[in-house]
Amino acid sequence: MGEGDLAGRGTTAAALGAWTVFADEAGFSMTPHTARTWSRTGVTPVIRVNGGSRRHLSVAALCCYKPGERPRLVFRHTDDRRADGRKGFSWKDLRDLLTAAHTKLGGPIVLVWDNVGLHLSRAMRAWTTARDWLTVFQLPAYAPDLNPVEGIWSSLRRTSLANIAFADYTHLVTAVRRGLRQIQYRPTIITGCLIGTGLATSPGDITH
């Protein structure tokens, strides 16, 4: 993956020895994610859901890659009933997540994410520009297939959330967090999500 492939900004000097970090946010509701399952012949499986809850969980995740290093998955969630009235992430939430990732990874970051308004907000751009350890690249418009975090969401829904009737909002949060933690301990999944984008055929193919 070279600089000409994506729309970028920031100092390329920060890319020296950096982690390539893909970011994305997703929402999860109380409605179960249906998937194929087993049942007796002629008996259609039925999932009974809690129709009285409209609670919504927002999660932000980072897929982190660096040649010679084990791929990492870093994530955080935010509650849908916040004191500030927001139901999703603010730019400050993303700032804190990126700062924590920088500390955890112990090196500069080349950040790749899409063009949603939150990523392009004046406050977010001012903050990222002021970080000498951070270089930001924007994905092309309408290109979720280039972001390996999309593969993380897909894996989570298929394996950890499929056909579950959530009893309440806490059950949803617990299931999402448990599923993402399981992926954290399976680096082959994180690597596979990158390979699935076509940007690299192996971790060693990642270049800045």
Helices and strands as residue ranges (DSSP letters): G 3-5, E 7-9, G 12-15, E 19-29, E 56-65, E 72-78, H 91-105, E 109-113, H 117-120, H 122-129, E 134-138, G 144-146, H 148-159, H 169-184, H 187-197, G 203-205
